[in-house]
Structure formats: C-alpha cells, structure tokens
Amino acid sequence: MLIQKDENHFVEDGAMFYEDFVVGRVIESSHGRTIIESDCVSLTILLGIESQPHTNRDFAKKSEFGDLIVEHIVTFGMAVGIHSRLISGHAAANLEFDEIKALKPVKINDTIYVSSEVISARESKSRPKQGLVKVMLIIRNQHGDVVMTGTRTMLVWKRNAS
C-alpha cells in the first residue's frame, strides 16, 4: 500500500491495522526465505543450542534426516521476521507466542513461506486506540508442505488512532 504525502511523494506501508484483521482472513507474505547453512549454524550457536542434528554434519548424515536440519526456533524466528512487516508493522506489542508445533524437518536450502489466519480480534478494554489480535502462523516449505505452525497474539493500533 502506498500512502500519499503530497503530489509526488509516496511512502510504502504494507502493514495492517487492527481493522484489517478479520476473523477467518488468511494473510500471505509475498516472498519467502531460503535458509542457508550459515543461518542454521550461526543462529543455532548464538542461541546456545548444541544439539547434534543441527550442528554436527557427520552425526546428521547418519540420522534419519540424512543431513543437518534447522533448529525449529530458528525456523520460527525467521518466519516471524518474514511476516512481521506485514502483520505487525502497526503492532504496539507482541503479547504471546504459543502452540508452536514443528511438524516436518526443515533442511538447509529449504525455502520457507509464511501465511497467517486470523483466529480472533477484539478491541482492547484498557487501550481504546488498540485491539488484540491472535493469528495462526502457517509455515510451508518450497513444496507446499506445512512444516510448522504456531499462534501469535499482538496488540495492534487502530487505523485512526492518534
């Protein structure tokens, strides 16, 4: 979406306001993200995760997965990042991440795509210029397989709040 500042000046703002979150609506990001080996290894180490399927290629090759797999917290974090500009660009706060489920392994060089289904939306009782929104994040790989899901609850600004 472009917001016109003056005759020849526009600002891109694709972020959603509270009113845009309609229960049942599915919001899909227009781009994906390929997870490369440096993402997997550096973020896993940064998080202090030393689990062999994520950090030891020799071990991983002998496992049921056949190679390194991406730690699910890394996958979920990247998915939140992909989707943040769109669904939380006007969020005042993330309140909760819950029900995170790793359904299939994500491997190095897999590309993830993210969509969200609006589960609930209601006006805030204590903050009249904001609303509470809960979405189900759905993360798919390049084959369209759902690899992870999880819920996200946000406090989101209303469109005309000043």
N, C-alpha and C positions, 0 to 999 in steps of 0.2 A: 504494500500500500504506500502511496506517496502522499505526503502532506504538503500542501502548497503554502509557502511562506510569503511569497509575493509573486508577481507576474512570471518571472523566470527562475524562481528559486524553490526547489522541492527538497524535502527530506524524506528518506526512506524510513518507514516504520511499519514493519510487518507484525509487530507484537499485538497480542489480543488483550482487550479489556474484559472486565467481568461480564458485561452484557453479551460478549461473543461466545461465552461458554454455555451452550445449550445442552441439556442432558440428552445423551444418545448421539451427539455430534462426534464425528471422527475427524481429527486434525492430523494431517500427514505432512512431515517435513519434505521439502522439495529436493533435498540432497542426502546422500549417505556419507559414510566414512569408512575407508579401508583401514583396518587395524594392522599396522606393520610390526615387525619384530621389535624394533626399538620402543614402540608404545608398550608392548607387552612386558618386556624385560624391565625397562626403566620405571614404569609405573608400579609394577609388582614389587620391585625392590624399594622404591620410595615409600610404599605402603607398609613395608616391613614383612611382606609375605614371602616365605621361603619354601613354599610347597613345591615339591619336585615336578609335578606335571606342568608347572608354569615357568620354572627356572632351569631345569636340567634336561637338555635335549636328548641326551643318551637315555636317561630314565624314561622320558616321554615317548621316545620311539619304540620302546619295549612295552609300553602300556596299551590299553585297549584303544586309545586315541591315535596312536601312531606318530604323534609329534606334539610339540608344545601346544597347550591350549591357553586361552586368555582367561585370566582370573575374572570371575563374574563381577566383582566390584569394579574392575577396570572397564568391563563392557558396559555395565550400568552407568558408571560415571560418564563415559563417552556419549552414551545415548542421551543422558540428561543434558549434556553440553550441546549436542546436535539440536535438540528440541527447545533449548532454553530461550533463544532469541525470539522464537515464535510464541511459545505458550507462557513464558514467564518474564517477558520483556517489560510488562507493566505489573509484575508481582511486587508487593511490598515485602513479602517474606515467604520462604518455603517453611511450612509447618511440620510436614511429616513425609517420610518415605516409608512404605510398608508393603507387606505381602510380596516381597521380591522373590521371584522364582527363576532359577536357572534351569531351563527345560532341555536345552541341547548345548553341546560344547561349541564354543566359538574358537576358531583356529586362526593362527597368523595368516594374514592376507584375505581373511573373510571381510566382506563389506557389510556394515550394519545400516539399517534404515529404521526410522522411528515414526510411530504414529501414537496418538493418544485418543482414547474415548472418554468423553465427559461422563462421569458417574454421578456427580452431584454438584449443585451450585445453589448457594443461598446467600442472601445478604447477611453481612456481619451485624450482630446485635449491638456490639460495643463500638464499632467503627462504621458509621453510616456512609462513608465515601468508598468503602471497600466491600468485597464479597469473598466468601470462602468457596474454593473450587477444588474438587477432587477428580483426578483423571487416572485412567489405567494406561500406563505406558506399555506399548507393544513393540518389541524389538525383533526385527526379522533379519535374516542373512540374505545374501545375494540370490539365494534360491527361493526366497519367499517363506522359508521355514521360520516359525516363531521360536526364537532362542531364549528369550527372557520376557518376563512381564513384571510389573510392579505398580503400586499406586503412589501417587504424589498429591499432597494437599498443599494448596497455596492460598495466601491472602492476596487478592488481586484488586487493583484500583478500578473504580468505575470510570467510564469514559469522560464524564463531565465533572469529575472531582477537581477541585482547585485548591 
